[in-house]
């Protein structure tokens, strides 16, 4: 599996001084129906250690940092692309190649 970072994301990660991308499966069951989706975000060293030690995430090293993948069964394509989307002052990570 190959991880590709878009240039805008690389720059943003350097500016924020965070080089760990966490792919997390989150579930909300506080309403009439249950929602499960992927949540991809950046983490610092302390938070990344929590995911690895306590939640048993797998770390995959890349040239720009590492990607932490959950111990759950997800579908991955051969190439996973991470990007950055921005509207005004709000930034969020995008991804292609990962499915529930």
C-alpha positions as CSV (number, residue, x, y, z in Angstrom):
1,X,0.0,0.0,0.0
2,X,1.3,3.4,-1.0
3,X,0.4,6.7,0.7
4,X,0.5,9.9,-1.3
5,X,0.2,13.4,0.2
6,X,-0.9,16.4,-1.8
7,X,1.4,19.4,-1.7
8,X,-1.1,21.6,0.2
9,X,-1.3,19.0,2.9
10,X,2.5,18.6,3.2
11,X,2.8,22.4,3.6
12,X,0.0,22.5,6.2
13,X,1.5,19.6,8.2
14,X,4.9,21.4,8.3
15,X,3.2,24.6,9.4
16,X,1.2,22.9,12.2
17,X,4.2,20.7,13.2
18,X,2.2,17.5,13.1
19,X,3.3,14.6,11.0
20,X,0.9,11.8,12.0
21,X,-2.4,11.2,10.1
22,X,-4.9,9.1,12.1
23,X,-7.7,7.2,10.2
24,X,-10.4,6.5,12.8
25,X,-13.8,4.9,12.6
26,X,-16.3,6.8,14.6
27,X,-19.9,5.9,15.5
28,X,-22.7,8.1,16.7
29,X,-25.6,6.4,18.3
30,X,-27.2,9.3,20.1
31,X,-30.1,9.7,17.6
32,X,-32.8,7.6,16.1
33,X,-30.3,5.9,13.7
34,X,-26.7,4.9,14.1
35,X,-24.1,6.6,11.9
36,X,-20.6,5.1,11.3
37,X,-18.0,6.9,9.2
38,X,-14.3,7.5,8.8
39,X,-12.7,10.4,10.6
40,X,-9.2,11.4,9.3
41,X,-7.2,13.9,11.3
42,X,-3.7,15.0,12.3
43,X,-2.3,14.1,15.7
44,X,0.7,15.2,17.7
45,X,3.3,12.8,19.2
46,X,1.4,12.4,22.5
47,X,-2.0,11.7,20.9
48,X,-0.4,9.3,18.4
49,X,1.2,7.3,21.2
50,X,-2.2,7.0,22.8
51,X,-3.7,5.6,19.6
52,X,-0.8,3.1,19.2
53,X,-0.5,1.9,22.8
54,X,-4.2,2.0,24.0
55,X,-6.2,1.5,20.9
56,X,-3.7,-0.7,19.1
57,X,-3.5,1.3,15.8
58,X,-0.8,0.2,13.3
59,X,1.7,2.8,12.2
60,X,2.8,2.9,8.6
61,X,5.9,5.1,8.0
62,X,5.9,7.4,5.0
63,X,8.4,10.0,3.8
64,X,6.4,12.8,5.4
65,X,5.5,11.2,8.7
66,X,3.3,8.2,9.5
67,X,-0.3,7.1,9.0
68,X,-2.0,5.4,11.9
69,X,-4.6,2.8,10.8
70,X,-7.2,1.2,13.1
71,X,-7.3,-2.5,13.9
72,X,-10.7,-2.7,12.2
73,X,-11.2,-4.3,8.8
74,X,-11.3,-1.5,6.2
75,X,-10.9,-1.7,2.5
76,X,-7.8,-0.1,1.1
77,X,-6.8,0.5,-2.5
78,X,-3.2,0.1,-3.7
79,X,-2.7,3.9,-3.5
80,X,-4.3,6.0,-0.7
81,X,-4.3,9.8,-1.4
82,X,-4.5,12.4,1.4
83,X,-5.3,16.0,0.7
84,X,-6.4,19.2,2.3
85,X,-9.6,21.1,1.8
86,X,-10.0,24.7,3.0
87,X,-12.9,27.1,3.2
88,X,-12.1,30.4,4.8
89,X,-10.4,29.5,8.1
90,X,-11.5,25.9,8.3
91,X,-9.2,23.1,7.2
92,X,-10.0,19.4,7.0
93,X,-8.3,16.4,5.5
94,X,-9.6,14.5,2.5
95,X,-8.8,11.0,1.5
96,X,-9.3,8.6,-1.5
97,X,-8.8,4.9,-1.4
98,X,-10.2,4.0,2.0
99,X,-13.7,2.6,2.6
100,X,-15.6,1.0,5.5
